Every structure is written in structure tokens, then in C-alpha cells.
Amino acid sequence: MEKKFQIFVSSTYEDLKDERNEIIKAVLEMGHIPVGMEMFSAADEEQWKVIARTIDSVDYYAVVVAHRYGSVTSEGISYTEKEFDYASSKGVPVLGFVIDDVAPWPSTRTESDSKKLKKLAAFKTKVKARLVQFWSNRDDLRGKFSVALMKSIINTPRTGWVRADEVAGPLVTKELTRLSSENAALRDQVDSMKKAVTESENAVGRAMRVLAKNEVRFQLRKTANWKEADRYTLSLADIFGYVAPNLIDENSSLGVAQDLALKVLRGPKYFKNWPIGKNQTAEIIADFAALDLVEPSKKKHQVSDTNTYWSLTKLGKKLLQEFRKVKLEEGLAELPEQSDATNG
């Protein structure tokens, strides 16, 4: 949609009628909207409020200065200078055009009041403190104004104006803004979930590889006599698959030893009190904890209960899920052997 900009043209009036007309024509030919003193009645305090509101809504402010200071307000400054100060204070982009000192100019359009001459000189100095263009006649002014306005529109873009039938209503705009924000939030959530899933999959894969590569040698006894114990070697992956199901809720260290013995012997033929050594069991659990697969149980127990209890972490549950999925897909899932031992 085509955007138009509103340009406030400020200057003294009687001495710069022709020059103002050239600028206004240039604004119109560029497809924008000129605003100036021609649109206002005689300058007074009430009219100043209207001028100030107008400057508040314009996109660019152009000031043209020649050799007159103009009518003075109650504050002792000209209306042109007051408009310039107000536009500057509001952050409106200012385009300044000051007549060249050597340019020919009719004496009838030159300031004769000595006090106003001093104020005019001070005002010119204020305007020149910004980036300004010096002009010598109305054609020169028009050309330099057109170029300056185009550069300002490019370098200092403003809100501008469009036809009401070319833009969505406030309710539609509000809804579009809400939907855009909601869409952005959902995209962030999806990205976070994808990242979390990827990280989880990577962590599960790493844990699987580590468990599969490491083997554990341990003794398993069927009687109270350790000299009669048999020796076994299993991967940590096999051991995790055996003991993890009872760690979904929680299990004691002794329960972990009993579960491992139950699986290895394929039945409750083991010695009930630490069929696998307490230290060996602790090392196996420590390996699982190092891989963030188990953690101390958060459940409360009686003060008299001196057992240590463990539970699967989120990663441990995810890994067990993958273990069970593989076994189910291969048709190898087995019913758990029944143990007559009680944990703890």
C-alpha cells in the first residue's frame, strides 16, 4: 500500500510566499501532504495549541529562513522559531534551509528592526547547528528541498499515512498481533521440545553404548558360604535390563542384588541375604548413578529402616523403555520370575 508523509512547512510568511509555494508544490508532486501557516488563522495563543498538535502528528518539519525574523510571541521569540524549537523537542526530523548571505534579495523583504535582526542572526545560528542547505533563489530552494526530503524519508523513515480502506481495522490488527505472538511462542515451544527430544535421544544412545561396552565380574552365592559362590561376567547393559524394572518405583540395594541373582539363576535359588556381595552391588549402582540412570529415592521410610533405596531417573526410565521396546519387537519379552524373597 502507498504511504504518504505529512510535511510541516515553517517560515515567515509575507516575504517568503513564492518560496513557500514552490515547496508546497514539490511536496504535492512527490505525493505527500504539506501543512503550514496557510491552514491556520491569525497567530495567537489558542492557535498555537492547534499548531503544536499539528506538529505532533507530522512526519517531517521543514524550516525556511531568509532575512526577516517575523511576528513575535509573548515569549519574545518569533512563531517560526517557536515552531522550530517545538518540532526539535518532539524529535520530528528537521529539514533546514537558510538563504545564502551573498544571494540577491530585495531590501523590501529585509528586517529593519535592530532587535529583530539580532534575534534573526541568533536563530540562523541555531538552525545552522543542524545539517542545513543554503539556497539562493526559489528554484534552487525547491530542488534542494526535494532532494533533502527524499534522503530524509530513506534515512529516517517515519510512520506516514495510508488510506483507511487499505489497512486492517484495529480489532483485526490486534488479533493479528495476538496470533503472531502466539505463533512465535508455539514455534519456540516446538523448537525447545525438538531440542529436548534430540538431547534425550543422544543421552539414551550414549548410555546404551557405555553400558554395552563395560563388563562386570561378580560372585553369586546360593548358600551362606562364599567359598561355594559361582563367578559370572555380564555387561552393565544386561544387568541394567535385569534390575531396572523394579527401580521404576524404588528398590533397596539389597533388592537390586536379589533381582540380579533371580535373573542370572532364572529362579529364587539364591541365598537371600546379599546373594551378590554388598560392595559389588554398591559398585554396580554407582556405575548407574554415574550415567545418571538412578538416584536416591525421594520416598520417606521409617527411622528403623536402614536400607538405602534407589529409583530410576528420567533418563533411566527412557533407557528402560528403549530396552523393553527392543525386546518386545524381537518377541523376547519374558514374564518375570517369581521370587519368594522379600526386599529389605
C-alpha positions as CSV (number, residue, x, y, z in Angstrom):
1,M,0.0,0.0,0.0
2,E,1.1,3.5,-0.8
3,K,2.3,5.6,2.1
4,K,2.2,9.4,2.3
5,F,4.1,11.6,4.6
6,Q,3.0,14.9,6.2
7,I,5.5,17.8,6.0
8,F,5.1,20.9,8.1
9,V,6.5,24.0,6.2
10,S,7.6,26.7,8.6
11,S,8.8,30.2,7.7
12,T,7.9,33.9,7.9
13,Y,5.0,34.5,5.5
14,E,4.8,37.7,3.5
15,D,8.4,37.8,2.4
16,L,8.5,34.1,1.5
17,K,5.2,33.5,-0.2
18,D,6.7,32.4,-3.5
19,E,9.3,30.2,-1.9
20,R,6.7,28.5,0.3
21,N,4.5,27.9,-2.8
22,E,7.4,26.2,-4.5
23,I,8.0,23.9,-1.5
24,I,4.3,23.1,-1.2
25,K,4.2,22.2,-5.0
26,A,7.2,20.0,-4.6
27,V,5.5,18.2,-1.7
28,L,2.3,17.6,-3.6
29,E,4.2,16.5,-6.7
30,M,6.0,13.9,-4.6
31,G,2.6,12.6,-3.5
32,H,2.8,13.8,0.1
33,I,0.8,16.2,2.3
34,P,2.0,19.8,3.0
35,V,0.9,21.6,6.2
36,G,1.7,25.2,7.0
37,M,0.5,28.5,8.3
38,E,-1.8,28.9,5.3
39,M,-4.0,26.4,7.0
40,F,-4.2,28.4,10.2
41,S,-5.9,31.7,11.2
42,A,-4.1,34.6,12.8
43,A,-1.3,33.6,15.2
44,D,-2.3,33.7,18.9
45,E,-2.0,31.5,21.9
46,E,-5.1,29.4,21.1
47,Q,-4.0,29.0,17.6
48,W,-0.6,27.9,18.8
49,K,-2.2,24.9,20.6
50,V,-3.6,23.8,17.2
51,I,-0.2,24.3,15.5
52,A,1.5,22.3,18.3
53,R,-1.0,19.4,17.9
54,T,-0.3,19.5,14.1
55,I,3.4,19.3,14.6
56,D,2.9,16.4,16.9
57,S,1.3,14.4,14.1
58,V,3.5,15.4,11.1
59,D,6.3,13.2,9.8
60,Y,8.9,15.9,8.8
61,Y,9.4,19.5,9.6
62,A,10.9,22.0,7.1
63,V,12.0,25.5,8.1
64,V,13.0,28.2,5.6
65,V,14.9,31.3,6.8
66,A,15.6,34.4,4.8
67,H,16.1,38.0,6.0
68,R,13.1,38.5,8.3
69,Y,12.5,37.4,11.8
70,G,8.7,37.6,11.8
71,S,6.0,38.3,14.3
72,V,6.9,37.7,17.9
73,T,5.1,35.7,20.6
74,S,4.6,36.6,24.2
75,E,7.8,34.7,25.0
76,G,9.8,37.2,22.8
77,I,10.6,34.8,20.0
78,S,9.1,34.5,16.5
79,Y,6.4,31.9,15.7
80,T,8.8,30.4,13.2
81,E,11.5,29.9,15.9
82,K,8.9,28.6,18.4
83,E,7.7,26.1,15.8
84,F,11.3,25.1,15.2
85,D,12.1,24.6,18.9
86,Y,8.9,22.6,19.4
87,A,9.5,20.3,16.5
88,S,13.1,19.7,17.6
89,S,11.9,18.9,21.2
90,K,9.4,16.4,19.8
91,G,12.1,14.6,17.8
92,V,10.5,15.4,14.4
93,P,13.1,15.2,11.7
94,V,14.0,18.8,10.8
95,L,15.0,19.9,7.2
96,G,16.7,23.3,7.5
97,F,17.1,25.8,4.6
98,V,18.9,29.1,5.1
99,I,19.3,31.8,2.4
100,D,22.9,32.3,1.3
101,D,24.3,35.5,2.6
102,V,25.5,36.5,-0.9
103,A,22.3,35.7,-2.6
104,P,20.5,38.8,-4.1
105,W,17.4,39.8,-2.1
106,P,15.0,42.8,-2.2
107,S,15.5,45.3,0.5
108,T,11.8,45.5,1.0
109,R,11.9,41.9,2.3
110,T,14.7,42.5,4.8
111,E,14.4,43.1,8.5
112,S,14.9,46.7,9.6
113,D,14.3,46.3,13.4
114,S,17.7,46.1,15.1
115,K,16.4,43.9,17.9
116,K,14.8,41.5,15.5
117,L,18.0,41.5,13.4
118,K,19.9,40.2,16.4
119,K,17.3,37.6,17.1
120,L,17.3,36.6,13.4
121,A,21.1,36.1,13.5
122,A,20.8,34.0,16.6
123,F,18.0,31.9,15.1
124,K,20.0,31.3,11.9
125,T,22.9,30.1,14.1
126,K,20.6,27.7,15.9
127,V,19.3,26.3,12.6
128,K,22.8,26.0,11.2
129,A,23.8,23.9,14.2
130,R,22.0,21.1,12.3
131,L,22.7,19.9,8.8
132,V,21.2,22.6,6.6
133,Q,21.0,23.6,2.9
134,F,21.9,27.1,1.7
135,W,19.7,28.4,-1.1
136,S,19.9,31.4,-3.4
137,N,16.5,31.6,-5.2
138,R,13.2,29.8,-5.1
139,D,14.1,27.3,-7.9
140,D,17.3,26.5,-6.1
141,L,15.3,26.1,-2.8
142,R,12.8,23.8,-4.5
143,G,15.4,21.5,-5.9
144,K,17.4,21.2,-2.7
145,F,14.2,20.7,-0.6
146,S,13.1,17.8,-2.9
147,V,16.4,16.1,-2.6
148,A,16.6,16.6,1.2
149,L,13.1,15.3,1.7
150,M,13.8,12.1,-0.3
151,K,17.0,11.5,1.6
152,S,15.3,12.0,4.9
153,I,12.5,9.6,4.0
154,I,15.1,6.9,3.2
155,N,17.4,7.6,6.1
156,T,14.8,8.5,8.8
157,P,11.7,6.5,7.9
158,R,8.5,7.7,9.7
159,T,5.0,6.2,10.3
160,G,3.3,8.1,7.5
161,W,-0.3,7.9,6.4
162,V,-2.4,5.4,4.3
163,R,-6.0,5.3,3.2
164,A,-8.3,3.8,5.8
165,D,-9.6,1.2,3.3
166,E,-6.1,-0.1,2.7
167,V,-5.4,-1.1,6.2
168,A,-6.9,-3.6,8.6
169,G,-9.2,-2.3,11.4
170,P,-7.9,-2.1,15.0
171,L,-9.6,-5.3,16.0
172,V,-8.1,-7.2,13.1
173,T,-4.7,-5.7,13.8
174,K,-5.0,-6.6,17.4
175,E,-6.0,-10.2,16.6
176,L,-3.2,-10.5,14.0
177,T,-0.7,-9.2,16.6
178,R,-2.0,-11.7,19.2
179,L,-1.9,-14.6,16.7
180,S,1.6,-13.6,15.6
181,S,2.8,-13.6,19.2
182,E,1.1,-16.9,19.9
183,N,2.6,-18.4,16.8
184,A,6.0,-17.2,17.8
185,A,5.6,-18.7,21.3
186,L,4.4,-22.0,19.8
187,R,7.4,-22.1,17.5
188,D,9.7,-21.6,20.4
189,Q,8.0,-24.4,22.3
190,V,8.3,-26.8,19.3
191,D,11.9,-25.9,18.9
192,S,12.5,-26.5,22.7
193,M,10.7,-29.8,22.5
194,K,12.7,-30.9,19.5
195,K,15.9,-29.9,21.2
196,A,14.9,-31.7,24.3
197,V,13.9,-34.9,22.4
198,T,17.2,-34.8,20.4
199,E,19.2,-34.3,23.6
200,S,17.3,-37.1,25.3
201,E,17.8,-39.4,22.3
202,N,21.5,-38.6,22.3
203,A,21.8,-39.2,26.1
204,V,20.0,-42.6,25.8
205,G,22.2,-43.6,22.9
206,R,25.4,-42.7,24.8
207,A,24.2,-44.5,27.9
208,M,23.4,-47.6,25.8
209,R,26.9,-47.6,24.3
210,V,28.6,-47.2,27.6
211,L,26.6,-49.9,29.3
212,A,27.2,-52.4,26.4
213,K,31.0,-51.8,26.4
214,N,31.6,-52.4,30.1
215,E,31.5,-55.8,31.8
216,V,31.2,-56.6,35.5
217,R,32.6,-59.7,37.2
218,F,30.8,-60.7,40.4
219,Q,30.2,-63.7,42.7
220,L,26.8,-65.1,43.3
221,R,26.1,-67.5,46.2
222,K,23.3,-69.9,46.8
223,T,24.3,-70.6,50.3
224,A,25.8,-68.7,53.2
225,N,29.3,-69.9,52.3
226,W,31.1,-67.5,49.9
227,K,33.6,-70.3,49.0
228,E,30.8,-72.1,47.2
229,A,29.8,-68.9,45.2
230,D,29.9,-69.0,41.4
231,R,31.6,-66.4,39.3
232,Y,29.7,-64.6,36.5
233,T,30.6,-61.9,34.0
234,L,27.8,-59.7,32.5
235,S,27.7,-56.4,30.7
236,L,26.3,-53.4,32.5
237,A,23.6,-53.3,29.8
238,D,22.4,-56.8,30.8
239,I,22.5,-56.0,34.5
240,F,20.5,-52.8,33.9
241,G,17.9,-54.7,31.9
242,Y,17.5,-57.2,34.8
243,V,17.2,-54.8,37.7
244,A,15.7,-51.6,36.2
245,P,12.0,-52.7,36.2
246,N,11.9,-52.8,40.0
247,L,13.6,-49.4,40.1
248,I,10.7,-47.6,38.4
249,D,9.2,-47.0,41.8
250,E,12.1,-47.8,44.1
251,N,14.2,-50.6,45.3
252,S,16.8,-51.2,48.0
253,S,20.4,-52.0,47.3
254,L,19.7,-55.5,48.7
255,G,16.7,-55.7,46.4
256,V,18.9,-54.9,43.4
257,A,21.3,-57.7,44.4
258,Q,18.4,-60.2,44.7
259,D,16.8,-59.1,41.4
260,L,20.1,-59.7,39.6
261,A,20.6,-63.1,41.3
262,L,17.0,-64.0,40.4
263,K,17.6,-63.3,36.7
264,V,21.0,-65.0,36.5
265,L,19.8,-68.2,38.2
266,R,16.4,-68.0,36.5
267,G,14.6,-68.5,39.8
268,P,14.8,-68.0,43.5
269,K,17.7,-70.4,44.2
270,Y,20.0,-67.8,45.7
271,F,21.0,-67.0,49.3
272,K,18.6,-64.3,50.4
273,N,21.0,-62.1,52.4
274,W,23.2,-60.5,49.9
275,P,23.5,-63.2,47.2
276,I,25.8,-60.8,45.5
277,G,28.3,-59.0,47.7
278,K,27.3,-55.7,49.2
279,N,30.3,-53.9,47.9
280,Q,29.9,-55.3,44.4
281,T,26.3,-54.3,44.4
282,A,27.2,-50.8,45.5
283,E,29.7,-50.5,42.6
284,I,27.1,-51.5,40.1
285,I,24.7,-49.0,41.4
286,A,27.4,-46.3,41.5
287,D,28.1,-47.0,37.8
288,F,24.4,-46.5,37.0
289,A,24.4,-43.3,39.1
290,A,27.4,-42.0,37.2
291,L,25.5,-42.4,34.0
292,D,22.5,-40.5,35.6
293,L,20.3,-43.6,35.3
294,V,19.5,-44.0,39.1
295,E,19.2,-41.6,42.0
296,P,18.4,-41.9,45.7
297,S,14.7,-42.5,46.2
298,K,12.7,-39.5,47.4
299,K,10.2,-41.6,49.3
300,K,10.2,-41.5,53.1
301,H,10.8,-44.6,55.2
302,Q,10.7,-45.4,58.9
303,V,13.6,-44.4,61.0
304,S,14.3,-48.0,61.8
305,D,14.7,-48.8,58.1
306,T,18.5,-48.7,57.5
307,N,18.3,-49.8,53.8
308,T,19.4,-47.5,51.0
309,Y,16.7,-47.1,48.3
310,W,17.1,-46.1,44.7
311,S,14.9,-45.1,41.8
312,L,15.3,-44.6,38.1
313,T,15.9,-41.0,36.8
314,K,14.1,-39.7,33.8
315,L,17.0,-40.8,31.6
316,G,16.9,-44.2,33.3
317,K,13.2,-44.7,32.6
318,K,13.7,-43.6,29.0
319,L,16.6,-46.1,28.6
320,L,14.4,-48.9,30.2
321,Q,11.7,-48.0,27.8
322,E,14.1,-48.5,24.9
323,F,15.3,-51.8,26.3
324,R,11.7,-53.1,26.7
325,K,10.8,-51.8,23.2
326,V,13.6,-53.8,21.6
327,K,12.7,-57.0,23.5
328,L,9.0,-56.6,22.5
329,E,9.9,-56.0,18.9
330,E,12.1,-59.1,18.9
331,G,9.5,-61.2,20.7
332,L,11.8,-61.8,23.6
333,A,9.8,-60.2,26.4
334,E,9.6,-62.7,29.3
335,L,7.3,-62.8,32.3
336,P,9.3,-62.0,35.4
337,E,10.4,-65.0,37.6
338,Q,8.6,-65.2,40.9
339,S,10.8,-64.7,43.9
340,D,9.9,-65.9,47.4
341,A,12.3,-63.3,48.8
342,T,11.2,-60.0,50.3
343,N,13.3,-56.9,49.7
344,G,14.7,-55.2,52.7
